[in-house]
Amino acid sequence: MCELVLHNVRRREASEALGMSFGRIRALRRLAAAPMAMSELASALGIDAPYATVVVDDLESQGLVFRRPHPLDRRARMVEVTRKGRQLAARADGILGTPPPAFSALGAGDLEALAGVLAKIGTGEGT
């Protein structure tokens, strides 16, 4: 059940399809949504700044992102996705947004009940 709810299967599929760790995919998807300063990216991903540099270095070496000067802070660098990076992020979104196959076996009532349970979990009701 945990795997179904947390979409671990889809994460693994995305990692295999894109040939990178899910952590790299998370970074790429964040950057595809909007360019970020390195410190913002680290905070958004819940990682420390040195590791964010490692992640960006890796994505940059694959031609998926690039750095540019920050428009307001000469000491900082902004990170943006390239066209290739945007395409991979969209591909990951497609994989991650596809419901697990088990969902197709559920009837409308079951899907409604599941949506209700997930809504309660998300809001903290029922705890």
C-alpha beads as a LAMMPS data file, in Angstrom:
LAMMPS data file: protein, C-alpha beads

127 atoms
126 bonds

1 atom types
1 bond types

-500.0 500.0 xlo xhi
-500.0 500.0 ylo yhi
-500.0 500.0 zlo zhi

Masses

1 110.0

Atoms # bond

1 1 1 0.000 0.000 0.000
2 1 1 2.834 2.385 0.841
3 1 1 4.324 1.848 -2.601
4 1 1 0.965 2.575 -4.207
5 1 1 0.356 5.786 -2.241
6 1 1 3.914 7.118 -2.441
7 1 1 4.337 6.283 -6.141
8 1 1 7.694 4.568 -5.589
9 1 1 7.049 2.498 -8.684
10 1 1 6.644 5.638 -10.818
11 1 1 9.755 7.192 -9.301
12 1 1 11.745 4.118 -10.227
13 1 1 10.249 4.133 -13.730
14 1 1 11.184 7.803 -14.171
15 1 1 14.722 7.145 -12.953
16 1 1 15.156 4.234 -15.331
17 1 1 13.623 6.080 -18.294
18 1 1 15.735 9.204 -17.792
19 1 1 18.889 7.423 -16.662
20 1 1 19.333 9.445 -13.479
21 1 1 18.507 9.306 -9.800
22 1 1 15.148 10.557 -8.608
23 1 1 16.963 13.284 -6.676
24 1 1 18.335 14.654 -9.957
25 1 1 14.873 14.409 -11.486
26 1 1 13.396 16.385 -8.576
27 1 1 15.977 19.121 -9.108
28 1 1 15.353 19.205 -12.853
29 1 1 11.576 19.430 -12.385
30 1 1 11.950 22.282 -9.873
31 1 1 14.204 24.186 -12.228
32 1 1 11.872 23.564 -15.173
33 1 1 9.132 25.286 -13.181
34 1 1 11.290 28.373 -12.588
35 1 1 14.967 29.320 -12.525
36 1 1 16.399 29.376 -9.016
37 1 1 19.437 30.583 -7.168
38 1 1 21.610 27.742 -5.914
39 1 1 20.576 28.471 -2.314
40 1 1 16.884 28.415 -3.282
41 1 1 17.321 25.084 -5.016
42 1 1 19.081 23.591 -2.003
43 1 1 16.276 24.776 0.262
44 1 1 13.540 23.554 -2.091
45 1 1 15.119 20.103 -2.249
46 1 1 15.960 19.929 1.460
47 1 1 19.668 19.439 0.802
48 1 1 22.728 21.411 1.815
49 1 1 24.393 23.920 -0.508
50 1 1 27.507 21.827 -1.270
51 1 1 25.346 18.904 -2.357
52 1 1 23.180 21.219 -4.471
53 1 1 26.396 22.199 -6.263
54 1 1 27.150 18.526 -6.931
55 1 1 23.631 18.000 -8.311
56 1 1 23.814 21.089 -10.549
57 1 1 27.330 20.178 -11.711
58 1 1 26.016 16.777 -12.777
59 1 1 22.950 18.188 -14.546
60 1 1 25.114 20.821 -16.230
61 1 1 27.588 18.210 -17.476
62 1 1 24.654 16.460 -19.182
63 1 1 23.544 19.676 -20.863
64 1 1 20.310 19.867 -18.857
65 1 1 20.910 23.114 -16.964
66 1 1 23.170 26.138 -17.092
67 1 1 24.268 28.771 -14.627
68 1 1 24.076 32.516 -15.148
69 1 1 24.767 35.499 -12.892
70 1 1 21.989 36.396 -10.465
71 1 1 20.357 39.653 -11.603
72 1 1 20.352 41.178 -8.089
73 1 1 23.232 39.515 -6.250
74 1 1 26.661 39.435 -7.890
75 1 1 27.794 36.702 -5.491
76 1 1 24.997 34.294 -6.423
77 1 1 24.320 32.215 -9.512
78 1 1 20.961 31.355 -11.048
79 1 1 20.320 27.913 -12.490
80 1 1 18.057 27.437 -15.520
81 1 1 17.076 24.423 -17.562
82 1 1 18.075 24.028 -21.178
83 1 1 15.645 22.906 -23.879
84 1 1 16.897 19.339 -23.379
85 1 1 16.389 19.675 -19.621
86 1 1 12.858 20.981 -20.103
87 1 1 12.054 18.018 -22.381
88 1 1 13.347 15.519 -19.804
89 1 1 11.436 17.261 -17.008
90 1 1 8.243 17.042 -19.087
91 1 1 8.931 13.375 -19.750
92 1 1 9.363 12.797 -16.000
93 1 1 6.124 14.687 -15.310
94 1 1 4.327 12.404 -17.739
95 1 1 5.649 9.268 -16.073
96 1 1 5.024 10.525 -12.545
97 1 1 1.544 11.772 -13.438
98 1 1 0.381 8.427 -14.793
99 1 1 -1.710 6.588 -12.197
100 1 1 -0.473 3.149 -11.172
101 1 1 -2.083 0.333 -13.205
102 1 1 -3.998 -0.890 -10.147
103 1 1 -6.120 2.272 -10.281
104 1 1 -7.724 1.169 -13.551
105 1 1 -9.157 -1.876 -11.784
106 1 1 -10.990 0.315 -9.255
107 1 1 -14.604 1.266 -9.735
108 1 1 -15.918 4.804 -9.380
109 1 1 -16.986 4.179 -5.759
110 1 1 -13.565 2.840 -4.810
111 1 1 -11.822 5.793 -6.472
112 1 1 -14.103 8.211 -4.637
113 1 1 -13.397 6.475 -1.312
114 1 1 -9.655 6.510 -2.009
115 1 1 -9.777 10.217 -2.872
116 1 1 -11.556 10.848 0.414
117 1 1 -8.985 8.911 2.428
118 1 1 -6.079 10.671 0.686
119 1 1 -7.729 14.058 1.292
120 1 1 -8.010 13.245 5.004
121 1 1 -4.382 12.183 5.137
122 1 1 -3.312 15.362 3.348
123 1 1 -5.243 17.640 5.721
124 1 1 -4.459 15.745 8.892
125 1 1 -8.104 14.846 9.570
126 1 1 -8.682 11.516 11.165
127 1 1 -5.461 11.598 13.205

Bonds

1 1 1 2
2 1 2 3
3 1 3 4
4 1 4 5
5 1 5 6
6 1 6 7
7 1 7 8
8 1 8 9
9 1 9 10
10 1 10 11
11 1 11 12
12 1 12 13
13 1 13 14
14 1 14 15
15 1 15 16
16 1 16 17
17 1 17 18
18 1 18 19
19 1 19 20
20 1 20 21
21 1 21 22
22 1 22 23
23 1 23 24
24 1 24 25
25 1 25 26
26 1 26 27
27 1 27 28
28 1 28 29
29 1 29 30
30 1 30 31
31 1 31 32
32 1 32 33
33 1 33 34
34 1 34 35
35 1 35 36
36 1 36 37
37 1 37 38
38 1 38 39
39 1 39 40
40 1 40 41
41 1 41 42
42 1 42 43
43 1 43 44
44 1 44 45
45 1 45 46
46 1 46 47
47 1 47 48
48 1 48 49
49 1 49 50
50 1 50 51
51 1 51 52
52 1 52 53
53 1 53 54
54 1 54 55
55 1 55 56
56 1 56 57
57 1 57 58
58 1 58 59
59 1 59 60
60 1 60 61
61 1 61 62
62 1 62 63
63 1 63 64
64 1 64 65
65 1 65 66
66 1 66 67
67 1 67 68
68 1 68 69
69 1 69 70
70 1 70 71
71 1 71 72
72 1 72 73
73 1 73 74
74 1 74 75
75 1 75 76
76 1 76 77
77 1 77 78
78 1 78 79
79 1 79 80
80 1 80 81
81 1 81 82
82 1 82 83
83 1 83 84
84 1 84 85
85 1 85 86
86 1 86 87
87 1 87 88
88 1 88 89
89 1 89 90
90 1 90 91
91 1 91 92
92 1 92 93
93 1 93 94
94 1 94 95
95 1 95 96
96 1 96 97
97 1 97 98
98 1 98 99
99 1 99 100
100 1 100 101
101 1 101 102
102 1 102 103
103 1 103 104
104 1 104 105
105 1 105 106
106 1 106 107
107 1 107 108
108 1 108 109
109 1 109 110
110 1 110 111
111 1 111 112
112 1 112 113
113 1 113 114
114 1 114 115
115 1 115 116
116 1 116 117
117 1 117 118
118 1 118 119
119 1 119 120
120 1 120 121
121 1 121 122
122 1 122 123
123 1 123 124
124 1 124 125
125 1 125 126
126 1 126 127
